[in-house]
Amino acid sequence: MKDLPEDMHEEILEHNSNALVLSGHANAIIGLASQYGRPPLVLYDPVKVIDNLVLEGMSHDEAVEFFEYNIACAYMGANTPMMLIRLETLGVSNDSDVEEGNT
């Protein structure tokens, strides 16, 4: 976690001292994700990870392929970071308002 800002590093360690992070992608961290009975995991925005790969010199297609094969599909144990899948990237809209009393 050497490339993380100190406050982010401390916050992640406080919640899960074994959480894994992606080197060079601190700007793509959008939070921590939790599930009952498990320690929180670092949550990334894949669009930002791909943008970082492009900035490192890959074409967009190369970055997507690299991300999908080497990052999104990599399992590094129980503390593997998570990737957010946005509904809009799947073609699903979630722009309806929540009505009072339906929560």
Jmol script that loads the backbone (N, CA, C; Angstrom):
load data "model"
ATOM      1  N   MET A   1       0.829  -1.194   0.000  1.00  0.00           N
ATOM      2  CA  MET A   1       0.000   0.000   0.000  1.00  0.00           C
ATOM      3  C   MET A   1       0.867   1.249   0.000  1.00  0.00           C
ATOM      4  N   LYS A   2       2.039   1.131  -0.583  1.00  0.00           N
ATOM      5  CA  LYS A   2       2.996   2.224  -0.566  1.00  0.00           C
ATOM      6  C   LYS A   2       2.554   3.450  -1.352  1.00  0.00           C
ATOM      7  N   ASP A   3       1.764   3.257  -2.423  1.00  0.00           N
ATOM      8  CA  ASP A   3       1.384   4.405  -3.244  1.00  0.00           C
ATOM      9  C   ASP A   3       0.080   5.070  -2.800  1.00  0.00           C
ATOM     10  N   LEU A   4      -0.484   4.622  -1.697  1.00  0.00           N
ATOM     11  CA  LEU A   4      -1.719   5.217  -1.186  1.00  0.00           C
ATOM     12  C   LEU A   4      -1.420   6.437  -0.325  1.00  0.00           C
ATOM     13  N   PRO A   5      -2.287   7.445  -0.369  1.00  0.00           N
ATOM     14  CA  PRO A   5      -2.157   8.545   0.591  1.00  0.00           C
ATOM     15  C   PRO A   5      -2.254   7.979   2.013  1.00  0.00           C
ATOM     16  N   GLU A   6      -1.540   8.561   2.929  1.00  0.00           N
ATOM     17  CA  GLU A   6      -1.450   8.040   4.297  1.00  0.00           C
ATOM     18  C   GLU A   6      -2.815   7.880   4.960  1.00  0.00           C
ATOM     19  N   ASP A   7      -3.697   8.873   4.795  1.00  0.00           N
ATOM     20  CA  ASP A   7      -5.010   8.766   5.438  1.00  0.00           C
ATOM     21  C   ASP A   7      -5.837   7.630   4.849  1.00  0.00           C
ATOM     22  N   MET A   8      -5.745   7.408   3.541  1.00  0.00           N
ATOM     23  CA  MET A   8      -6.464   6.309   2.905  1.00  0.00           C
ATOM     24  C   MET A   8      -5.885   4.968   3.372  1.00  0.00           C
ATOM     25  N   HIS A   9      -4.583   4.891   3.426  1.00  0.00           N
ATOM     26  CA  HIS A   9      -3.903   3.678   3.881  1.00  0.00           C
ATOM     27  C   HIS A   9      -4.350   3.314   5.302  1.00  0.00           C
ATOM     28  N   GLU A  10      -4.350   4.283   6.189  1.00  0.00           N
ATOM     29  CA  GLU A  10      -4.750   4.044   7.577  1.00  0.00           C
ATOM     30  C   GLU A  10      -6.214   3.611   7.679  1.00  0.00           C
ATOM     31  N   GLU A  11      -7.086   4.237   6.904  1.00  0.00           N
ATOM     32  CA  GLU A  11      -8.507   3.901   6.946  1.00  0.00           C
ATOM     33  C   GLU A  11      -8.738   2.465   6.474  1.00  0.00           C
ATOM     34  N   ILE A  12      -8.079   2.080   5.394  1.00  0.00           N
ATOM     35  CA  ILE A  12      -8.225   0.710   4.891  1.00  0.00           C
ATOM     36  C   ILE A  12      -7.711  -0.279   5.927  1.00  0.00           C
ATOM     37  N   LEU A  13      -6.546  -0.009   6.488  1.00  0.00           N
ATOM     38  CA  LEU A  13      -5.974  -0.906   7.501  1.00  0.00           C
ATOM     39  C   LEU A  13      -6.871  -1.026   8.727  1.00  0.00           C
ATOM     40  N   GLU A  14      -7.531   0.065   9.095  1.00  0.00           N
ATOM     41  CA  GLU A  14      -8.418   0.039  10.260  1.00  0.00           C
ATOM     42  C   GLU A  14      -9.584  -0.927  10.041  1.00  0.00           C
ATOM     43  N   HIS A  15     -10.065  -1.000   8.821  1.00  0.00           N
ATOM     44  CA  HIS A  15     -11.210  -1.855   8.512  1.00  0.00           C
ATOM     45  C   HIS A  15     -10.819  -3.279   8.142  1.00  0.00           C
ATOM     46  N   ASN A  16      -9.667  -3.442   7.493  1.00  0.00           N
ATOM     47  CA  ASN A  16      -9.189  -4.768   7.106  1.00  0.00           C
ATOM     48  C   ASN A  16      -7.686  -4.696   6.891  1.00  0.00           C
ATOM     49  N   SER A  17      -6.935  -5.139   7.879  1.00  0.00           N
ATOM     50  CA  SER A  17      -5.472  -5.045   7.806  1.00  0.00           C
ATOM     51  C   SER A  17      -4.880  -5.961   6.737  1.00  0.00           C
ATOM     52  N   ASN A  18      -5.678  -6.875   6.201  1.00  0.00           N
ATOM     53  CA  ASN A  18      -5.199  -7.779   5.150  1.00  0.00           C
ATOM     54  C   ASN A  18      -5.726  -7.422   3.761  1.00  0.00           C
ATOM     55  N   ALA A  19      -6.424  -6.307   3.644  1.00  0.00           N
ATOM     56  CA  ALA A  19      -6.992  -5.908   2.357  1.00  0.00           C
ATOM     57  C   ALA A  19      -5.881  -5.716   1.329  1.00  0.00           C
ATOM     58  N   LEU A  20      -6.127  -6.190   0.133  1.00  0.00           N
ATOM     59  CA  LEU A  20      -5.175  -6.028  -0.955  1.00  0.00           C
ATOM     60  C   LEU A  20      -5.565  -4.837  -1.812  1.00  0.00           C
ATOM     61  N   VAL A  21      -4.560  -4.169  -2.369  1.00  0.00           N
ATOM     62  CA  VAL A  21      -4.802  -3.026  -3.245  1.00  0.00           C
ATOM     63  C   VAL A  21      -4.053  -3.234  -4.554  1.00  0.00           C
ATOM     64  N   LEU A  22      -4.505  -2.530  -5.587  1.00  0.00           N
ATOM     65  CA  LEU A  22      -3.847  -2.564  -6.888  1.00  0.00           C
ATOM     66  C   LEU A  22      -2.780  -1.481  -6.926  1.00  0.00           C
ATOM     67  N   SER A  23      -1.570  -1.867  -7.168  1.00  0.00           N
ATOM     68  CA  SER A  23      -0.471  -0.911  -7.227  1.00  0.00           C
ATOM     69  C   SER A  23      -0.682   0.075  -8.381  1.00  0.00           C
ATOM     70  N   GLY A  24      -0.534   1.350  -8.076  1.00  0.00           N
ATOM     71  CA  GLY A  24      -0.639   2.381  -9.095  1.00  0.00           C
ATOM     72  C   GLY A  24      -2.049   2.822  -9.428  1.00  0.00           C
ATOM     73  N   HIS A  25      -3.030   2.389  -8.661  1.00  0.00           N
ATOM     74  CA  HIS A  25      -4.414   2.738  -8.972  1.00  0.00           C
ATOM     75  C   HIS A  25      -5.157   3.324  -7.776  1.00  0.00           C
ATOM     76  N   ALA A  26      -4.456   4.022  -6.914  1.00  0.00           N
ATOM     77  CA  ALA A  26      -5.087   4.611  -5.730  1.00  0.00           C
ATOM     78  C   ALA A  26      -6.206   5.564  -6.111  1.00  0.00           C
ATOM     79  N   ASN A  27      -6.041   6.275  -7.238  1.00  0.00           N
ATOM     80  CA  ASN A  27      -7.074   7.231  -7.658  1.00  0.00           C
ATOM     81  C   ASN A  27      -8.355   6.546  -8.121  1.00  0.00           C
ATOM     82  N   ALA A  28      -8.322   5.227  -8.316  1.00  0.00           N
ATOM     83  CA  ALA A  28      -9.499   4.486  -8.759  1.00  0.00           C
ATOM     84  C   ALA A  28     -10.275   3.873  -7.594  1.00  0.00           C
ATOM     85  N   ILE A  29      -9.762   4.021  -6.373  1.00  0.00           N
ATOM     86  CA  ILE A  29     -10.471   3.500  -5.204  1.00  0.00           C
ATOM     87  C   ILE A  29     -11.673   4.389  -4.928  1.00  0.00           C
ATOM     88  N   ILE A  30     -12.848   3.749  -4.827  1.00  0.00           N
ATOM     89  CA  ILE A  30     -14.061   4.533  -4.556  1.00  0.00           C
ATOM     90  C   ILE A  30     -14.642   4.224  -3.193  1.00  0.00           C
ATOM     91  N   GLY A  31     -14.048   3.282  -2.483  1.00  0.00           N
ATOM     92  CA  GLY A  31     -14.525   2.979  -1.143  1.00  0.00           C
ATOM     93  C   GLY A  31     -14.197   1.566  -0.731  1.00  0.00           C
ATOM     94  N   LEU A  32     -14.915   1.131   0.285  1.00  0.00           N
ATOM     95  CA  LEU A  32     -14.796  -0.233   0.777  1.00  0.00           C
ATOM     96  C   LEU A  32     -16.155  -0.899   0.605  1.00  0.00           C
ATOM     97  N   ALA A  33     -16.146  -2.174   0.290  1.00  0.00           N
ATOM     98  CA  ALA A  33     -17.390  -2.924   0.128  1.00  0.00           C
ATOM     99  C   ALA A  33     -17.440  -3.995   1.200  1.00  0.00           C
ATOM    100  N   SER A  34     -18.587  -4.155   1.808  1.00  0.00           N
ATOM    101  CA  SER A  34     -18.696  -5.147   2.867  1.00  0.00           C
ATOM    102  C   SER A  34     -19.859  -6.082   2.615  1.00  0.00           C
ATOM    103  N   GLN A  35     -19.729  -7.241   3.165  1.00  0.00           N
ATOM    104  CA  GLN A  35     -20.776  -8.247   3.120  1.00  0.00           C
ATOM    105  C   GLN A  35     -20.822  -8.863   4.507  1.00  0.00           C
ATOM    106  N   TYR A  36     -21.992  -9.171   4.974  1.00  0.00           N
ATOM    107  CA  TYR A  36     -22.152  -9.686   6.322  1.00  0.00           C
ATOM    108  C   TYR A  36     -21.187 -10.840   6.590  1.00  0.00           C
ATOM    109  N   GLY A  37     -20.488 -10.737   7.703  1.00  0.00           N
ATOM    110  CA  GLY A  37     -19.606 -11.805   8.152  1.00  0.00           C
ATOM    111  C   GLY A  37     -18.226 -11.803   7.526  1.00  0.00           C
ATOM    112  N   ARG A  38     -17.944 -10.836   6.655  1.00  0.00           N
ATOM    113  CA  ARG A  38     -16.635 -10.766   6.017  1.00  0.00           C
ATOM    114  C   ARG A  38     -16.041  -9.385   6.231  1.00  0.00           C
ATOM    115  N   PRO A  39     -14.722  -9.288   6.272  1.00  0.00           N
ATOM    116  CA  PRO A  39     -14.105  -7.962   6.406  1.00  0.00           C
ATOM    117  C   PRO A  39     -14.283  -7.164   5.109  1.00  0.00           C
ATOM    118  N   PRO A  40     -14.356  -5.848   5.212  1.00  0.00           N
ATOM    119  CA  PRO A  40     -14.504  -5.011   4.019  1.00  0.00           C
ATOM    120  C   PRO A  40     -13.336  -5.185   3.052  1.00  0.00           C
ATOM    121  N   LEU A  41     -13.640  -5.043   1.773  1.00  0.00           N
ATOM    122  CA  LEU A  41     -12.636  -5.125   0.717  1.00  0.00           C
ATOM    123  C   LEU A  41     -12.566  -3.792  -0.005  1.00  0.00           C
ATOM    124  N   VAL A  42     -11.404  -3.497  -0.588  1.00  0.00           N
ATOM    125  CA  VAL A  42     -11.229  -2.265  -1.336  1.00  0.00           C
ATOM    126  C   VAL A  42     -12.056  -2.365  -2.621  1.00  0.00           C
ATOM    127  N   LEU A  43     -12.799  -1.299  -2.926  1.00  0.00           N
ATOM    128  CA  LEU A  43     -13.683  -1.250  -4.087  1.00  0.00           C
ATOM    129  C   LEU A  43     -13.131  -0.246  -5.100  1.00  0.00           C
ATOM    130  N   TYR A  44     -12.997  -0.716  -6.346  1.00  0.00           N
ATOM    131  CA  TYR A  44     -12.435   0.108  -7.420  1.00  0.00           C
ATOM    132  C   TYR A  44     -13.463   0.438  -8.485  1.00  0.00           C
ATOM    133  N   ASP A  45     -13.231   1.562  -9.161  1.00  0.00           N
ATOM    134  CA  ASP A  45     -13.979   1.937 -10.347  1.00  0.00           C
ATOM    135  C   ASP A  45     -13.175   1.447 -11.549  1.00  0.00           C
ATOM    136  N   PRO A  46     -13.655   0.414 -12.245  1.00  0.00           N
ATOM    137  CA  PRO A  46     -12.895  -0.142 -13.361  1.00  0.00           C
ATOM    138  C   PRO A  46     -12.612   0.863 -14.473  1.00  0.00           C
ATOM    139  N   VAL A  47     -13.508   1.829 -14.681  1.00  0.00           N
ATOM    140  CA  VAL A  47     -13.285   2.840 -15.717  1.00  0.00           C
ATOM    141  C   VAL A  47     -12.010   3.619 -15.406  1.00  0.00           C
ATOM    142  N   LYS A  48     -11.817   3.972 -14.139  1.00  0.00           N
ATOM    143  CA  LYS A  48     -10.615   4.713 -13.747  1.00  0.00           C
ATOM    144  C   LYS A  48      -9.372   3.838 -13.856  1.00  0.00           C
ATOM    145  N   VAL A  49      -9.497   2.551 -13.533  1.00  0.00           N
ATOM    146  CA  VAL A  49      -8.349   1.641 -13.670  1.00  0.00           C
ATOM    147  C   VAL A  49      -7.947   1.568 -15.145  1.00  0.00           C
ATOM    148  N   ILE A  50      -8.909   1.424 -16.026  1.00  0.00           N
ATOM    149  CA  ILE A  50      -8.624   1.369 -17.463  1.00  0.00           C
ATOM    150  C   ILE A  50      -8.022   2.682 -17.937  1.00  0.00           C
ATOM    151  N   ASP A  51      -8.554   3.806 -17.472  1.00  0.00           N
ATOM    152  CA  ASP A  51      -7.972   5.116 -17.814  1.00  0.00           C
ATOM    153  C   ASP A  51      -6.509   5.192 -17.386  1.00  0.00           C
ATOM    154  N   ASN A  52      -6.199   4.671 -16.196  1.00  0.00           N
ATOM    155  CA  ASN A  52      -4.814   4.670 -15.730  1.00  0.00           C
ATOM    156  C   ASN A  52      -3.917   3.860 -16.661  1.00  0.00           C
ATOM    157  N   LEU A  53      -4.407   2.726 -17.118  1.00  0.00           N
ATOM    158  CA  LEU A  53      -3.635   1.882 -18.026  1.00  0.00           C
ATOM    159  C   LEU A  53      -3.389   2.595 -19.352  1.00  0.00           C
ATOM    160  N   VAL A  54      -4.377   3.343 -19.827  1.00  0.00           N
ATOM    161  CA  VAL A  54      -4.207   4.131 -21.052  1.00  0.00           C
ATOM    162  C   VAL A  54      -3.141   5.199 -20.831  1.00  0.00           C
ATOM    163  N   LEU A  55      -3.180   5.852 -19.673  1.00  0.00           N
ATOM    164  CA  LEU A  55      -2.174   6.875 -19.359  1.00  0.00           C
ATOM    165  C   LEU A  55      -0.763   6.288 -19.276  1.00  0.00           C
ATOM    166  N   GLU A  56      -0.682   4.988 -18.971  1.00  0.00           N
ATOM    167  CA  GLU A  56       0.618   4.319 -18.925  1.00  0.00           C
ATOM    168  C   GLU A  56       1.119   3.931 -20.312  1.00  0.00           C
ATOM    169  N   GLY A  57       0.301   4.166 -21.353  1.00  0.00           N
ATOM    170  CA  GLY A  57       0.753   3.930 -22.708  1.00  0.00           C
ATOM    171  C   GLY A  57       0.004   2.874 -23.500  1.00  0.00           C
ATOM    172  N   MET A  58      -0.983   2.224 -22.914  1.00  0.00           N
ATOM    173  CA  MET A  58      -1.761   1.236 -23.654  1.00  0.00           C
ATOM    174  C   MET A  58      -2.837   1.933 -24.472  1.00  0.00           C
ATOM    175  N   SER A  59      -3.235   1.301 -25.589  1.00  0.00           N
ATOM    176  CA  SER A  59      -4.416   1.793 -26.299  1.00  0.00           C
ATOM    177  C   SER A  59      -5.624   1.434 -25.434  1.00  0.00           C
ATOM    178  N   HIS A  60      -6.773   2.025 -25.734  1.00  0.00           N
ATOM    179  CA  HIS A  60      -7.962   1.726 -24.934  1.00  0.00           C
ATOM    180  C   HIS A  60      -8.306   0.239 -25.030  1.00  0.00           C
ATOM    181  N   ASP A  61      -8.244  -0.322 -26.235  1.00  0.00           N
ATOM    182  CA  ASP A  61      -8.557  -1.746 -26.399  1.00  0.00           C
ATOM    183  C   ASP A  61      -7.569  -2.629 -25.633  1.00  0.00           C
ATOM    184  N   GLU A  62      -6.288  -2.278 -25.679  1.00  0.00           N
ATOM    185  CA  GLU A  62      -5.285  -3.042 -24.928  1.00  0.00           C
ATOM    186  C   GLU A  62      -5.548  -2.945 -23.430  1.00  0.00           C
ATOM    187  N   ALA A  63      -5.908  -1.754 -22.970  1.00  0.00           N
ATOM    188  CA  ALA A  63      -6.169  -1.547 -21.547  1.00  0.00           C
ATOM    189  C   ALA A  63      -7.371  -2.357 -21.082  1.00  0.00           C
ATOM    190  N   VAL A  64      -8.432  -2.380 -21.889  1.00  0.00           N
ATOM    191  CA  VAL A  64      -9.619  -3.155 -21.534  1.00  0.00           C
ATOM    192  C   VAL A  64      -9.266  -4.633 -21.468  1.00  0.00           C
ATOM    193  N   GLU A  65      -8.554  -5.125 -22.469  1.00  0.00           N
ATOM    194  CA  GLU A  65      -8.174  -6.538 -22.484  1.00  0.00           C
ATOM    195  C   GLU A  65      -7.274  -6.879 -21.299  1.00  0.00           C
ATOM    196  N   PHE A  66      -6.298  -6.021 -21.018  1.00  0.00           N
ATOM    197  CA  PHE A  66      -5.401  -6.248 -19.883  1.00  0.00           C
ATOM    198  C   PHE A  66      -6.188  -6.253 -18.587  1.00  0.00           C
ATOM    199  N   PHE A  67      -7.071  -5.267 -18.425  1.00  0.00           N
ATOM    200  CA  PHE A  67      -7.886  -5.187 -17.219  1.00  0.00           C
ATOM    201  C   PHE A  67      -8.725  -6.443 -17.030  1.00  0.00           C
ATOM    202  N   GLU A  68      -9.445  -6.833 -18.078  1.00  0.00           N
ATOM    203  CA  GLU A  68     -10.343  -7.985 -17.966  1.00  0.00           C
ATOM    204  C   GLU A  68      -9.588  -9.272 -17.652  1.00  0.00           C
ATOM    205  N   TYR A  69      -8.456  -9.478 -18.274  1.00  0.00           N
ATOM    206  CA  TYR A  69      -7.728 -10.736 -18.105  1.00  0.00           C
ATOM    207  C   TYR A  69      -6.847 -10.755 -16.857  1.00  0.00           C
ATOM    208  N   ASN A  70      -6.158  -9.647 -16.577  1.00  0.00           N
ATOM    209  CA  ASN A  70      -5.153  -9.631 -15.508  1.00  0.00           C
ATOM    210  C   ASN A  70      -5.604  -9.021 -14.191  1.00  0.00           C
ATOM    211  N   ILE A  71      -6.661  -8.244 -14.207  1.00  0.00           N
ATOM    212  CA  ILE A  71      -7.101  -7.574 -12.977  1.00  0.00           C
ATOM    213  C   ILE A  71      -8.472  -8.071 -12.548  1.00  0.00           C
ATOM    214  N   ALA A  72      -9.465  -7.917 -13.404  1.00  0.00           N
ATOM    215  CA  ALA A  72     -10.835  -8.286 -13.036  1.00  0.00           C
ATOM    216  C   ALA A  72     -10.973  -9.783 -12.774  1.00  0.00           C
ATOM    217  N   CYS A  73     -10.208 -10.593 -13.459  1.00  0.00           N
ATOM    218  CA  CYS A  73     -10.313 -12.054 -13.298  1.00  0.00           C
ATOM    219  C   CYS A  73      -9.267 -12.631 -12.346  1.00  0.00           C
ATOM    220  N   ALA A  74      -8.479 -11.776 -11.746  1.00  0.00           N
ATOM    221  CA  ALA A  74      -7.428 -12.260 -10.835  1.00  0.00           C
ATOM    222  C   ALA A  74      -8.013 -12.502  -9.448  1.00  0.00           C
ATOM    223  N   TYR A  75      -7.821 -13.702  -8.942  1.00  0.00           N
ATOM    224  CA  TYR A  75      -8.232 -14.001  -7.567  1.00  0.00           C
ATOM    225  C   TYR A  75      -6.966 -14.163  -6.744  1.00  0.00           C
ATOM    226  N   MET A  76      -6.836 -13.336  -5.707  1.00  0.00           N
ATOM    227  CA  MET A  76      -5.640 -13.332  -4.869  1.00  0.00           C
ATOM    228  C   MET A  76      -5.977 -13.728  -3.436  1.00  0.00           C
ATOM    229  N   GLY A  77      -7.064 -14.447  -3.276  1.00  0.00           N
ATOM    230  CA  GLY A  77      -7.471 -14.867  -1.947  1.00  0.00           C
ATOM    231  C   GLY A  77      -8.657 -14.072  -1.447  1.00  0.00           C
ATOM    232  N   ALA A  78      -8.982 -14.296  -0.187  1.00  0.00           N
ATOM    233  CA  ALA A  78     -10.183 -13.716   0.416  1.00  0.00           C
ATOM    234  C   ALA A  78     -10.176 -12.192   0.468  1.00  0.00           C
ATOM    235  N   ASN A  79      -9.018 -11.569   0.325  1.00  0.00           N
ATOM    236  CA  ASN A  79      -8.927 -10.113   0.421  1.00  0.00           C
ATOM    237  C   ASN A  79      -8.731  -9.443  -0.929  1.00  0.00           C
ATOM    238  N   THR A  80      -9.050 -10.165  -2.002  1.00  0.00           N
ATOM    239  CA  THR A  80      -8.953  -9.625  -3.355  1.00  0.00           C
ATOM    240  C   THR A  80      -9.848  -8.405  -3.490  1.00  0.00           C
ATOM    241  N   PRO A  81      -9.342  -7.315  -4.074  1.00  0.00           N
ATOM    242  CA  PRO A  81     -10.179  -6.130  -4.279  1.00  0.00           C
ATOM    243  C   PRO A  81     -11.400  -6.445  -5.138  1.00  0.00           C
ATOM    244  N   MET A  82     -12.416  -5.597  -4.998  1.00  0.00           N
ATOM    245  CA  MET A  82     -13.655  -5.745  -5.765  1.00  0.00           C
ATOM    246  C   MET A  82     -13.733  -4.642  -6.811  1.00  0.00           C
ATOM    247  N   MET A  83     -14.445  -4.932  -7.902  1.00  0.00           N
ATOM    248  CA  MET A  83     -14.679  -3.962  -8.969  1.00  0.00           C
ATOM    249  C   MET A  83     -16.168  -3.640  -9.013  1.00  0.00           C
ATOM    250  N   LEU A  84     -16.495  -2.376  -9.087  1.00  0.00           N
ATOM    251  CA  LEU A  84     -17.885  -1.946  -9.178  1.00  0.00           C
ATOM    252  C   LEU A  84     -18.377  -2.130 -10.606  1.00  0.00           C
ATOM    253  N   ILE A  85     -19.484  -2.794 -10.764  1.00  0.00           N
ATOM    254  CA  ILE A  85     -20.114  -2.918 -12.077  1.00  0.00           C
ATOM    255  C   ILE A  85     -21.311  -1.985 -12.068  1.00  0.00           C
ATOM    256  N   ARG A  86     -21.212  -0.922 -12.829  1.00  0.00           N
ATOM    257  CA  ARG A  86     -22.293   0.063 -12.887  1.00  0.00           C
ATOM    258  C   ARG A  86     -23.404  -0.443 -13.797  1.00  0.00           C
ATOM    259  N   LEU A  87     -24.641  -0.322 -13.348  1.00  0.00           N
ATOM    260  CA  LEU A  87     -25.780  -0.788 -14.127  1.00  0.00           C
ATOM    261  C   LEU A  87     -25.839  -0.144 -15.513  1.00  0.00           C
ATOM    262  N   GLU A  88     -25.478   1.145 -15.601  1.00  0.00           N
ATOM    263  CA  GLU A  88     -25.559   1.813 -16.901  1.00  0.00           C
ATOM    264  C   GLU A  88     -24.596   1.211 -17.916  1.00  0.00           C
ATOM    265  N   THR A  89     -23.487   0.622 -17.466  1.00  0.00           N
ATOM    266  CA  THR A  89     -22.584  -0.026 -18.417  1.00  0.00           C
ATOM    267  C   THR A  89     -23.173  -1.328 -18.942  1.00  0.00           C
ATOM    268  N   LEU A  90     -24.186  -1.839 -18.260  1.00  0.00           N
ATOM    269  CA  LEU A  90     -24.872  -3.050 -18.702  1.00  0.00           C
ATOM    270  C   LEU A  90     -26.131  -2.718 -19.498  1.00  0.00           C
ATOM    271  N   GLY A  91     -26.364  -1.411 -19.685  1.00  0.00           N
ATOM    272  CA  GLY A  91     -27.544  -0.989 -20.429  1.00  0.00           C
ATOM    273  C   GLY A  91     -28.803  -0.942 -19.592  1.00  0.00           C
ATOM    274  N   VAL A  92     -28.656  -0.920 -18.267  1.00  0.00           N
ATOM    275  CA  VAL A  92     -29.797  -0.882 -17.362  1.00  0.00           C
ATOM    276  C   VAL A  92     -29.884   0.504 -16.743  1.00  0.00           C
ATOM    277  N   SER A  93     -31.073   1.066 -16.746  1.00  0.00           N
ATOM    278  CA  SER A  93     -31.281   2.387 -16.168  1.00  0.00           C
ATOM    279  C   SER A  93     -31.858   2.247 -14.775  1.00  0.00           C
ATOM    280  N   ASN A  94     -31.392   3.074 -13.882  1.00  0.00           N
ATOM    281  CA  ASN A  94     -31.912   3.102 -12.519  1.00  0.00           C
ATOM    282  C   ASN A  94     -32.157   4.552 -12.119  1.00  0.00           C
ATOM    283  N   ASP A  95     -32.903   5.250 -12.956  1.00  0.00           N
ATOM    284  CA  ASP A  95     -33.136   6.662 -12.692  1.00  0.00           C
ATOM    285  C   ASP A  95     -34.528   6.957 -12.145  1.00  0.00           C
ATOM    286  N   SER A  96     -35.200   5.929 -11.646  1.00  0.00           N
ATOM    287  CA  SER A  96     -36.507   6.168 -11.037  1.00  0.00           C
ATOM    288  C   SER A  96     -36.320   6.688  -9.618  1.00  0.00           C
ATOM    289  N   ASP A  97     -37.233   7.539  -9.219  1.00  0.00           N
ATOM    290  CA  ASP A  97     -37.175   8.102  -7.880  1.00  0.00           C
ATOM    291  C   ASP A  97     -37.768   7.111  -6.879  1.00  0.00           C
ATOM    292  N   VAL A  98     -37.253   7.149  -5.683  1.00  0.00           N
ATOM    293  CA  VAL A  98     -37.811   6.330  -4.607  1.00  0.00           C
ATOM    294  C   VAL A  98     -39.024   7.065  -4.071  1.00  0.00           C
ATOM    295  N   GLU A  99     -40.140   6.362  -4.023  1.00  0.00           N
ATOM    296  CA  GLU A  99     -41.360   6.982  -3.514  1.00  0.00           C
ATOM    297  C   GLU A  99     -41.412   6.834  -2.007  1.00  0.00           C
ATOM    298  N   GLU A 100     -41.939   7.835  -1.356  1.00  0.00           N
ATOM    299  CA  GLU A 100     -42.066   7.807   0.086  1.00  0.00           C
ATOM    300  C   GLU A 100     -42.922   6.617   0.516  1.00  0.00           C
ATOM    301  N   GLY A 101     -42.455   5.888   1.501  1.00  0.00           N
ATOM    302  CA  GLY A 101     -43.188   4.735   2.005  1.00  0.00           C
ATOM    303  C   GLY A 101     -42.803   3.436   1.315  1.00  0.00           C
ATOM    304  N   ASN A 102     -41.962   3.491   0.306  1.00  0.00           N
ATOM    305  CA  ASN A 102     -41.527   2.280  -0.413  1.00  0.00           C
ATOM    306  C   ASN A 102     -40.110   1.891  -0.071  1.00  0.00           C
ATOM    307  N   THR A 103     -39.627   2.303   1.066  1.00  0.00           N
ATOM    308  CA  THR A 103     -38.252   1.974   1.431  1.00  0.00           C
ATOM    309  C   THR A 103     -38.196   0.824   2.378  1.00  0.00           C
TER     310      THR A 103
END
end "model"
wireframe off; spacefill off
backbone 0.3
color backbone group
